[in-house]
Amino acid sequence: MIAILLAPFYILVNLYVVNWMFQWMGTCNFLFRTLAFRAVFSGFYIFLATAVLTGFLIKKPSQLHRSLKNTGNYFLGMFLYILMVIAFVDCGRIILKNFFHVSWIRSGAAFVISGLLCAVLIIIISIYGILHVRTFKTTSYEITVRKAVEDMDSLKIVLIADTHFGYSVGHKHAEMLANAINAEKPDLICIAGDIFDNEFDAVEYPEKLKDNLSSLQAEYGVYACWGNHDLNEPILAGFTFKNPKQDKNDPRMELFLKDCGIRLLNDESTLIDNKFYLVGRKDLSRTEKIDTEIEKRRLTPAQLTSELDHTKPIFFLDHQPKELQEIAEAGADLDLCGHTHNGQMFPGNLLLHLFWENPCGYLRKGSMHNIVTSGAGIWGPNMRVGTDNEICVITVKFNN
């Protein structure tokens, strides 16, 4: 419903952008003012601007569907910066013209030059954002847990989240990710949800992806919890559409993880090598969308730790960085999360602190350490600007 209500706004802002494009191009050369050029340009722009919708509606042939989905994801990222740059320059023009009465602002030369600078800036940001997706940043943390562990002074954990394997992120990305993780020689690998991107069928080469994820190596194994996107759910421009006939819980996702040697912790704990506990939580948003009563139940942090030996270290794996105080009070020593992407694209990274106690990075909550990763993949726009795909390397030292 919200997507439908916002559709007129999306149309209006696109008309605003196209109007300024026509004015600038027309000032540059008279050929751009011809009806033939404007018709062709309008048709091409409409194709790009509606690719998000057509990719949502057209399911077959599969290759066309995939191409439209990817086109829409690229366009959304570029459109954000097209709109931001044009709106910023337009506001500057209005201020200079009406408040400072700058005469040269009305000249055609100034209009052409400013438009050219806008175009160059948008292209540079977009290309950087698209290429930046292919890189990984390694962020290192060192924390101390005030508990003794027999025959163990420290533990090296690699945390990743939000891979969103699907239309935009595939097996080549997974191969680079697996190589980067294995190079750290971790003792334990934790994946904090959003492994898939709302559709298992969106994974183009599942067997190749399986080979890449199966190559992950850690002495104590690879563990994961679900995120809010690890289910089948129709999404249009970030908005979900309910389909009562569709089972959102896709068993192929869990089977895929099992085949990769990744153990799913779904509101359960495991004692690893009799040294420390790892507790994996159900995702709050996912439980609200799954129809089965078993999946709808989500235990509290206190319920998850009530029967654990609290003299041993307790590590939580939870997709969303919520209920931090409750998790700390339940006896957790370390809480590992993802979900936020650190905003993924500027200026989103500047606004996250308004919604999350710890939007990204490290936070101390009593005796508990909370670490939120910016994620190892992308969602929606196929770009990262102002943020990084991240691998968190956490050295846990025990106070023996």
C-alpha positions, 0 to 999 in steps of 0.5 A: 500500500505504501509503495502505491501511495509513493508512486505519484511522488516517484513520478513527480521527482523523475519529471523534475529530473528529466525537465532539468536534463532537457533544459541543460541539454537544449542549452548545450546544443540545438539538436537536443531540442528536437522532438525526435531526440526527446522522444528517444531519450524519454523512452530510454529514461522511462525504461530505466526508471520503470525497470524496478516495476517491470522486473517485479512484474515480468518473471519469464523468461528468467534472463529478462527478469534478472536483467530488469532486476539488475537494471532497476537496482543500478538505476535506483543507486544512480537516481539517488545521486542524480536527484541529490546533485540536481536538487542541491544545485537548483537550491543554490541557483535559487539562493544566488538569484533571489537573495544575492542577485548574482547576475551571471547565474542567468547566463547560458554559459554558467548553466552549461558549465554547472550542468556539466559539473553535475554530470561529471560528479554523478558519473564519478560517484556512481562508478565509484559506488559500483566498483566499491562493492567488489572490495572488502574492508577488514575491521579488527576488534580486540575484547576481553571477556572476564571468564576463564576458559581451560586451555584457551587464552584467546579466540579469533572470530570472523563475523560477516552478515548481510551477504544478500546472495541473489540478483546483485551478489553471486558466486564470484563475490562469495569466492572473494569473500571466502578467500578473505575470511580463510586468509584470517585463519579464524577459530570460529566463523559467524554469519549474522543473517540476511544470507539470501535476498528474499528469493532462493531462485534469485541465486543464479549458480547455486552449486558454484555458490555452494562450493565457495561457501563450503570452502570456509574453514574454521577450527570450531566451525561455521554458524549462522542465524536467519535475517529478515530477508532469509525468506521468500517475499515479493519486494518492490523498491524495498516494499513487501507485498503479501501473497497468502498463497506463497509459503515464505519459509523456503526449506531450500535455504536451510538445506543449502546451508546444511550442504555448505557445512554451515550450522543454523542456530534458530533460537538455540544454543550450542556448547562448542568444545565444552569451552564457550556457548554460541546462541543464535536468535530468530530474527524478530521481523522474520518471525512476524512474517512466517505463518507456522506457529513454531517459527512465530515463537521467539524466545527472550534472551533470558529464556535462551540463557536460563539453563546455560553455565554462566561461568563459561563465555556466552556469545550471541548471534542476532541479526538486528542490534536490538534488545541490547540491554536485555541480552546483556542482562541475560548474561551474554559476553559478546553480541554479534549483529548486522542488518544496518549495512551502516546505511550502505549509501551516503547520506544513509550512514549519517542518519542511522544513529537516529534509529539504532543504539549501535548502528555500526561498530563497537558498543559496550553495554555493561559487561557485554561487548556488542559489535555490528558489522556493516555487512559483506554484501548489498541490498537494493541499489548495487552500490556502496558509497561512504560505507564498506563491505566488511569482514570483522575479525574479533580477537576475544581474550579470556581473563584466565 
